[in-house]
Amino acid sequence: MAHKEVWLSILDRLKPTIQKAHFLTWFQNTTIMEIKDGKMIVGLPSAFAHNWITEKYNLKIVQAAMEIDSTITEVVYEIHGSLNFKDNPASGAIDIKALFKDDEKVVRKVRNMDEVEVTRASSGMVVNSQMLNHRYSLNNFVIGKDNRLPHAASLAVANMPGGIYNPLYIYGSTGLGKTHLLQAIGNEALRNFPDKVVKYVTAEKFVTEVVEAIGKRYMQKFKDQYRKVDVFLVDDIQFFARKDSSQQEFFHTFDALYNGNKQIVITSDRPPSELDGLDDRLKSRFGMGMVVELLMPDFETRLAILHQKCREAQMIIDPEVLYFIANNVTDSVRALDGVLRQVTAEAQLTDRVPTLRTAAEIIKRMNKAHKIIGFDIEEKKANACAKTAEDVLKIVAEYYKVGVDELTGGDRHTEVIVPRQICMYLIKNELGDSYQKIGTAFGGKNHTTVLHACNKIGEKLKNNLRLVRDVNSIKREMGL
């Protein structure tokens, strides 16, 4: 059996045991490089894929490989940056998406209905929904002490639409997760009741539709469309302020759905009693069900949210950086997500590992008046220029969380040897010190040891993407 066929057979066995999103992310552009003397060498396209697969899926891969070929007793992984089935077909990389052709979704617009019919080719299941974002779920909404009640109410509504907490009114400042909960209710309700019609609409869009219906004289068609809904989700209801025609139509829609035991969920940036410019009849109806407030999560919850978002996006970021972001971004969950995205994007674009400096600079750019806790940007800038071997030692020691004395000593553990070799490489290539001088700075090591270290790091930088990012990050800390 050819190497590609063996790998496809292994992937076919792994596929049912791994979430689709994870499978697509981590096994794309992978392949078997060689099978010899019981050893199977798997090629991976990046250091990130290497770290994740070896940590999470190694045992599954070994078991699947032994089932297919009993002569395989060992699996090793190598990084090959050239693996890319599109740009380099000869590399043998696998297009992982081809394994999911039978599960593709067929999406079409349903005539005369502002909803989408989604048919799963593999199951034939049909559900109706108003363009809900599948990323929002009640399972990935991080629960803390300040949002436990809104989450519990949302879960209850999704499990029993129209039977409890009707209407459900969720309010809170911008960027705290109201839309997440609103759409998550819709997604959960559709999972529990596939035949129900779930409609999500912003108040702004509802107003636009009312204006168009009046102008084009199809109000009856507009009314009929909204009367057929089982779960009605309305975002940012405060937008109705001083829009009398829209308020009147929404009032009648609300009453029709409520009297028909249909579920209504509403979000706003303030409680019903503070909705200026809204009819008192509407404010009264908004408050007759369950009213819950979303608050800014505490530090522990913010940190949990960052970890959750890293897992969802398959990102590996130093926990110290996440701790720093959670400690400094306190205005909204959206801002928290925004900083995390920018930190990740900048690291990817510059080929560096995210550091405290990266996060601090981004937070400062987003809010110039904000006082950074735990990192003095100006002080770091002043001390950034590494001029001596001692400067480089301090920077590398801080980056790798080891002691300077460990770097200059004789410790032979990998977690010390690699930073030590990087130190020698940077001092030689960036400061221009001689091998003999570098050896003296590292406890009297000889010329050959320093030369070997510099050559080894230089070779690794050709194909070890993780090391490239580490060295680039350290150079930035050095002011280069």
C-alpha positions in Angstrom: 0.0 0.0 0.0 1.4 3.4 -1.0 2.2 5.9 1.7 -0.6 8.3 0.7 -3.2 5.4 0.9 -1.9 4.4 4.3 -2.3 7.9 5.6 -5.8 8.3 4.1 -6.8 5.0 5.8 -5.4 6.3 9.1 -7.3 9.6 8.7 -10.5 7.7 7.9 -10.2 6.0 11.3 -9.4 9.2 13.1 -12.2 11.2 11.5 -15.1 10.0 13.7 -13.1 10.5 16.9 -12.1 14.2 16.4 -14.3 17.3 16.0 -14.6 18.3 12.4 -13.2 21.8 12.9 -10.1 20.4 14.8 -9.7 17.7 12.1 -9.7 20.2 9.3 -7.3 22.5 11.0 -4.6 20.2 12.2 -4.5 17.5 9.6 -4.6 19.7 6.5 -1.4 19.4 4.4 -0.1 16.4 6.3 1.3 13.2 4.8 3.5 10.2 5.5 7.1 10.9 4.5 8.5 7.4 5.0 7.8 3.9 6.5 10.9 1.9 7.2 12.0 -0.7 9.7 8.8 -0.3 11.7 9.0 3.5 11.9 6.4 5.7 10.2 7.6 9.3 9.7 4.6 11.8 9.4 5.3 15.1 7.8 3.6 18.2 9.3 3.4 21.7 7.7 4.1 23.8 10.8 5.4 23.9 14.3 1.9 24.7 15.6 0.6 21.5 13.9 3.5 19.5 15.4 2.9 20.7 18.9 -0.8 20.1 18.8 -0.8 16.7 17.1 2.0 15.2 19.2 0.2 16.4 22.4 -3.4 15.6 21.5 -3.5 12.9 18.9 -0.3 10.9 18.9 -1.8 7.8 20.7 -4.8 7.7 18.3 -2.5 7.9 15.3 -0.2 5.1 16.6 -3.2 2.9 17.3 -4.7 3.5 13.8 -1.4 2.9 12.1 -0.8 -0.4 13.9 -4.3 -1.5 12.9 -3.6 -0.8 9.2 0.0 -2.1 9.2 1.1 -4.4 12.0 4.7 -3.8 11.2 4.6 -0.2 12.3 5.8 0.1 15.9 6.8 3.7 16.1 5.5 7.0 14.8 7.7 10.1 14.6 6.8 13.6 13.4 8.8 16.0 11.3 8.1 19.6 10.2 8.3 20.2 6.4 7.3 23.8 5.5 7.0 22.8 1.8 3.9 20.6 2.5 1.0 22.2 0.6 -1.3 20.3 -1.7 -2.2 23.5 -3.6 1.1 25.2 -4.1 3.2 22.1 -4.2 1.2 19.0 -5.3 4.4 17.0 -5.6 4.9 17.2 -1.8 2.2 14.5 -1.3 0.2 16.7 1.2 -3.4 15.7 1.8 -6.3 17.9 1.1 -8.3 17.1 4.2 -11.5 18.8 3.0 -11.9 16.1 0.4 -12.7 13.6 3.2 -15.9 15.6 4.0 -17.5 15.8 0.6 -20.5 13.7 1.7 -21.2 16.1 4.6 -21.5 19.3 2.6 -24.4 21.6 3.3 -26.8 22.7 0.6 -28.2 26.1 1.3 -31.0 27.9 -0.6 -33.3 30.8 0.0 -36.9 29.9 0.7 -39.3 31.9 -1.4 -41.4 34.4 0.5 -39.8 33.7 3.8 -36.9 35.5 5.4 -35.2 32.3 6.5 -32.9 29.7 5.2 -33.5 26.0 4.6 -30.4 24.0 5.3 -30.2 20.4 4.1 -27.5 18.1 5.3 -26.6 15.8 2.5 -25.5 13.0 4.8 -28.7 12.9 6.9 -31.4 14.6 4.9 -32.4 16.6 7.9 -34.0 20.0 7.2 -34.2 22.9 9.7 -35.4 26.4 9.4 -33.5 29.4 10.8 -33.0 33.1 10.2 -29.3 33.1 9.3 -28.0 32.2 12.8 -24.3 32.1 13.4 -23.4 28.5 14.3 -20.4 29.7 16.3 -22.7 31.0 19.0 -23.8 28.2 21.4 -24.8 28.0 25.1 -22.0 25.4 25.5 -19.2 27.9 24.5 -20.6 30.8 26.5 -18.2 31.0 29.5 -20.2 31.1 32.7 -19.1 33.3 35.6 -20.8 34.5 38.8 -22.0 37.7 37.0 -23.7 36.0 34.1 -24.9 32.7 35.5 -28.5 33.8 35.7 -28.8 35.1 32.0 -27.2 31.8 30.8 -29.6 29.7 33.0 -32.6 31.6 31.7 -31.4 31.3 28.1 -31.0 27.5 28.5 -34.4 27.2 30.1 -36.0 29.1 27.2 -34.2 27.0 24.5 -35.4 23.8 26.2 -39.0 24.9 26.6 -39.8 27.7 24.1 -43.0 29.6 25.0 -43.4 27.7 28.2 -41.3 29.6 30.7 -39.7 33.1 30.9 -41.8 34.6 28.1 -40.7 37.1 27.1 -37.0 36.8 28.1 -35.4 40.3 28.2 -31.6 40.5 28.4 -29.9 43.8 28.9 -26.3 45.0 29.5 -23.6 47.3 28.1 -22.2 46.8 24.6 -19.9 43.9 24.0 -20.8 41.7 26.9 -22.3 38.8 25.0 -26.0 39.7 24.5 -26.0 38.7 20.8 -24.1 35.5 21.7 -26.8 34.4 24.1 -29.6 35.5 21.7 -28.3 33.5 18.8 -27.3 30.6 21.0 -30.9 30.3 22.1 -31.9 30.0 18.5 -29.3 27.4 17.7 -30.1 25.4 20.8 -33.9 25.6 20.2 -33.3 24.3 16.6 -31.3 21.4 18.0 -34.0 20.5 20.4 -37.0 21.2 18.1 -35.8 20.9 14.4 -39.3 21.6 13.0 -39.7 25.0 14.7 -39.2 28.3 12.8 -36.6 30.4 14.5 -36.2 34.0 13.4 -33.4 36.3 14.5 -33.6 40.0 13.5 -32.0 43.2 14.7 -34.4 46.0 15.6 -32.8 48.1 12.9 -33.6 45.5 10.2 -37.2 45.2 11.5 -37.6 49.0 11.1 -36.2 48.8 7.5 -38.6 46.0 6.6 -41.6 48.0 8.0 -40.6 51.0 5.9 -40.3 48.9 2.8 -43.6 47.1 3.4 -45.4 50.4 3.8 -43.7 51.9 0.7 -44.4 48.9 -1.5 -47.8 48.1 0.0 -47.3 44.6 1.2 -48.0 45.0 4.9 -50.2 41.9 5.0 -47.4 39.8 3.6 -45.0 41.3 6.2 -47.5 40.5 9.0 -48.0 37.0 7.9 -44.3 36.3 7.8 -43.8 37.3 11.4 -46.9 35.5 12.7 -45.5 32.1 11.5 -42.5 32.3 13.8 -42.1 29.9 16.8 -39.1 31.6 18.4 -38.6 35.3 17.8 -35.2 36.8 18.7 -34.9 40.6 18.5 -31.5 42.3 19.0 -31.0 45.9 20.2 -34.6 46.8 20.9 -33.6 50.3 21.9 -33.3 51.2 18.2 -37.2 51.4 18.1 -37.0 54.7 20.0 -39.2 57.4 18.4 -40.1 55.1 15.4 -43.9 55.0 15.9 -44.9 52.9 13.0 -42.4 50.2 13.7 -43.3 50.2 17.4 -47.0 49.8 16.5 -46.3 46.9 14.2 -44.0 45.3 16.7 -46.6 45.6 19.4 -49.2 43.7 17.3 -46.5 41.1 16.4 -45.6 40.7 20.0 -49.2 40.2 21.1 -49.9 37.7 18.3 -46.9 35.6 19.2 -47.3 35.8 22.9 -50.9 34.8 22.8 -50.0 31.9 20.6 -47.4 30.7 23.2 -44.5 31.5 20.9 -41.2 32.4 22.5 -39.9 36.0 22.4 -36.4 36.9 23.4 -35.2 40.6 23.4 -31.9 42.3 24.0 -31.2 45.9 24.9 -28.5 48.1 26.4 -30.8 49.1 29.2 -33.7 47.8 31.3 -37.3 48.2 30.0 -38.1 51.1 32.4 -35.2 53.2 30.9 -36.1 52.8 27.2 -36.7 56.4 26.3 -38.9 57.1 23.3 -40.7 53.7 23.5 -44.5 53.2 24.0 -45.4 52.4 27.6 -47.4 49.4 26.4 -44.2 47.9 24.9 -42.1 48.6 28.0 -44.8 47.0 30.1 -44.8 43.9 28.0 -41.0 43.6 28.0 -41.1 43.6 31.8 -43.8 41.0 32.3 -41.6 38.0 31.7 -38.0 37.5 32.9 -35.6 40.4 32.9 -31.9 39.6 33.4 -28.8 41.8 33.3 -25.4 40.9 31.8 -22.5 42.4 33.7 -18.8 42.6 32.8 -17.2 39.3 33.9 -14.7 39.3 36.8 -11.0 38.5 36.3 -11.3 34.7 36.5 -14.2 34.6 34.0 -12.3 36.9 31.6 -9.3 34.6 31.8 -11.5 31.6 31.2 -13.0 33.4 28.1 -9.6 33.9 26.7 -8.7 30.3 27.2 -12.0 29.3 25.5 -11.3 31.5 22.5 -7.8 30.1 22.2 -9.2 26.5 22.1 -11.9 27.5 19.6 -9.3 29.1 17.3 -6.7 26.4 17.9 -4.3 29.0 19.2 -1.4 28.3 21.6 -0.5 31.4 23.6 1.6 31.7 26.7 -0.7 31.6 29.8 1.2 34.6 31.2 0.1 36.7 28.2 -3.5 35.6 28.6 -3.3 36.5 32.3 -1.9 39.9 31.4 -4.7 40.6 28.9 -7.4 39.5 31.3 -6.0 41.8 34.0 -5.8 44.9 31.7 -8.9 44.6 29.5 -11.9 45.3 31.7 -14.4 47.2 29.6 -16.1 44.5 27.5 -15.8 40.9 26.3 -15.7 42.3 22.8 -12.6 44.3 23.6 -11.1 41.3 25.3 -11.6 39.3 22.0 -10.3 42.2 20.0 -7.0 42.4 21.8 -6.6 38.6 21.6 -7.2 38.7 17.9 -4.8 41.5 17.3 -2.1 39.9 19.4 -2.5 36.7 17.4 -2.6 38.4 14.0 0.5 40.5 14.8 2.4 37.5 15.9 1.5 35.6 12.7 2.2 38.5 10.4 5.6 39.2 12.0 6.4 35.5 12.6 6.9 36.1 16.3 5.5 34.4 19.5 3.1 36.7 21.3 4.7 38.3 24.3 3.7 40.7 27.1 5.3 43.6 25.1 3.0 42.7 22.1 -0.1 42.6 24.3 0.8 45.8 26.1 1.5 47.8 23.0 -1.8 46.7 21.4 -3.8 47.6 24.6 -2.1 51.0 24.7 -2.9 51.6 21.0 -6.6 50.7 21.6 -6.9 52.9 24.7 -4.1 55.5 24.9 -5.3 56.7 28.3 -5.3 53.3 29.8 -2.7 52.5 32.5 -1.0 49.2 31.8 -0.8 46.9 34.8 2.2 44.7 35.1 4.3 46.1 32.2 6.0 49.5 31.8 6.2 50.1 28.1 8.3 53.2 28.4 10.8 51.5 30.7 11.0 48.5 28.5 11.6 50.8 25.5 14.4 52.5 27.3 16.1 49.2 28.2 15.3 47.5 24.9 18.6 48.0 23.2 20.8 45.0 24.1 24.5 46.1 23.9 26.3 43.4 25.9 26.2 39.6 26.4 24.8 40.3 29.8 21.8 42.1 28.3 21.1 39.2 25.9 21.3 36.7 28.8 18.8 38.6 30.8 16.3 38.9 27.9 16.6 35.2 27.0 16.3 34.2 30.6 13.2 36.2 31.1 11.7 34.9 27.8 12.2 31.3 28.7 11.6 31.7 32.4 15.0 30.3 33.5 17.7 31.8 35.6 20.8 33.6 34.1 23.0 31.3 36.3 21.3 28.3 34.7 22.2 29.6 31.2 25.8 30.2 32.0 26.1 27.0 34.1 26.5 23.4 33.1 22.8 22.2 33.2 22.2 19.8 30.3 18.4 19.7 30.3 16.7 20.6 27.0 14.8 23.5 28.6 18.1 25.1 29.4 20.4 23.9 26.6 18.2 25.4 23.8 17.9 28.9 25.4 21.7 28.8 26.1 22.4 28.0 22.5 20.1 30.8 21.3 22.0 33.2 23.6 25.3 32.2 22.0 23.8 32.5 18.5 22.4 36.0 19.2 25.5 37.3 20.9 27.6 36.1 18.0 25.3 37.2 15.1 23.8 40.4 16.6 26.6 41.7 18.8 29.6 40.3 16.9 31.4 38.9 19.9 34.1 36.4 19.3 33.6 32.7 20.1 36.3 32.9 22.8 34.6 36.0 24.5 31.2 34.3 24.4 32.7 31.1 25.9 34.1 33.2 28.8 30.7 34.8 29.4 29.2 31.3 29.7 31.4 30.0 32.4 34.6 29.3 30.5 33.2 27.1 27.7 35.6 26.4 24.9 35.6 27.7 21.3 34.3 24.5 19.9 31.2 24.4 22.2 30.2 27.9 21.2 30.7 27.2 17.5 28.6 24.1 17.7 25.8 26.0 19.4 25.7 28.7 16.9 25.8 26.3 13.9 23.1 24.2 15.5 20.7 27.1 16.0 21.5 28.4 12.5 20.5 25.0 11.0 17.4 24.7 13.1 16.2 28.1 12.0 15.9 26.8 8.4 13.0 24.5 9.1 11.8 24.9 12.7 9.1 27.5 12.6 8.6 27.6 16.3 12.3 28.4 16.8 12.1 31.1 14.2 9.2 32.8 16.0 11.0 32.5 19.4 14.2 34.1 18.0 12.2 36.9 16.2 10.4 37.6 19.5 13.7 37.8 21.5 15.2 40.1 18.8 12.2 42.4 19.3 12.8 42.4 23.0 16.5 43.3 22.2 15.3 46.3 20.3 16.2 44.8 16.9 
